[in-house]
């Protein structure tokens, strides 16, 4: 099986690679503050209410 990669997608990843450390730091802070869990619970409640 041959996997074809879209070169524009790969280039896009490289283009924004410098953002990865900042994103990781923001996510780590959000996790430490409990925001990720809060958003997860809110999303589950919202989807259950439909």
Buried (B, 14 or more C-beta within 10 A) or exposed (E): EEEEEEEEEEEEEEEEEEEEEEEEEEEEEBEEEEEEEEEEEEEEEEEEEE
